[in-house]
């Protein structure tokens, strides 16, 4: 296929150049009805292609023209049989994956450290999650992915599951043996769904981990916007035909997608596909080189550690994405959250996420040696500020065991509830989410029994300032639980 072409973006530019008289939404009409300061900042070019699904521009909900052609080009670029564009982010693509294969009451095998969008999809579908504990890294205090061994155990106990969902790579860039897991799950004739939110580049370079489509997975939700150059909220859903009905996928994604689709987002997917297809290897090569230089320099800074190939060798650490720079800061005597704030306040530098012991910095095709040099300089200053005389924080990985699921998440979410003090909620069934975002991994899910260890873990995170979110009470002083019926004597 001719990847120089950008059918959708080209059609948008042609339409804007014709300067038609518009009597349709959006009401700003090429920016003339916008706030003047906003118009000047955004620019008339962008506003001129902020359009709707008029005939020359096709319709994302039933594409037959330039959007269909753009999606076929994307499928070819990503090695998929079908690709659907998402303007609801990868969250929308993930929800589509789950709801395309699961009906109410049916099981889906998922890692516990899934993104909250997966649990939202399980609630919408009425599915029953079967959780697999991810491998825990006792040196870094983070979770990796799931192992082939744990997937095999889950399948032996639940051969009636409708799908297995795998995260590849994890937020921190770690991959299990995806091909091995896919082959195992396919031996049960069950589809494999992949949360590939943090892996858009991996299909385009052999020094990066294997992509979902390369491994033979059935569906993969991929964030082009995170690392591939498209605009925030634009992603793709890649599909391999056989175990998946692409027509049903189109129906589901349409149900979850606004009818006022953003053509700016769609155009950014079209052009990013061109860039990745034509230049992806070179872009990834340069990014990997920059990231490895950062990694080497960070590991020379007193008190800091950034894992690389040395982390490989375990069943859950089969491969890694070197463009993810995870920096362990515990030996500076500060938390990752404190590090994030220090870098912001002192160097005007923003990172991707922080946790109790680490920070994560992403090196992407948008970086240069100038940006990575500034990052290393800031980290050197951080070490100079804290390392001398620092007392390493004791690494305590006390993430509670997976709580008992007493109700399906859907039944709990819609049940009769009451609000009680969170610190007094041990033994009750929670009716809402509690998670740390980023990365959006749930600590408690609707339908699970709250334990005292859950409470202690969450309180510890809140007290050090980590971004614990989810409950309606943002202070997490109170929590919504299922109303308990009193016994009749």
ABEGO torsion letter per residue (X at the ends): XBAABBAAAAAAAAAAAAGBBBABOBAAGGGAABBAAAAAAAEAAAAAABBBBBAAAEBAABBABAAAAAAAAAAAAAGBABBBBBAAEAAAAAAAAAAAABBBGBBBBBBAABBAAAAAAAAAAGBBBBBBBBBBBAAAGBBBBBBAAAAAAAAAABAABABBBBBOBBAAGBBBBAAAAAAAAAAAGBBBBBBAAAAAAAAABAABBBBAAAAGBABBBBBAAAAAGBBBGBBBBBBBBGABBAAAAAAAAAAABBABBBAAAAAAAAAAAAAAAAAAAAAAAAAAAAAAAAAAAAAABBGBBBBBAAABGBAABABBBAABBBBBAAAAGBBAAAAAAAAAAAAGBBBABBBAABBBBBBBAABBAAAAAAAAAAAAAAAAAAABGBBBBBBBBABBBBBBBABBAAAAAABBBBBBBAAAABGBBBABBBBBOOAGBBABBBGBBBBAAAAAAAAAAAAAGBBBBGBABAAGABBBBBBBBBBBX
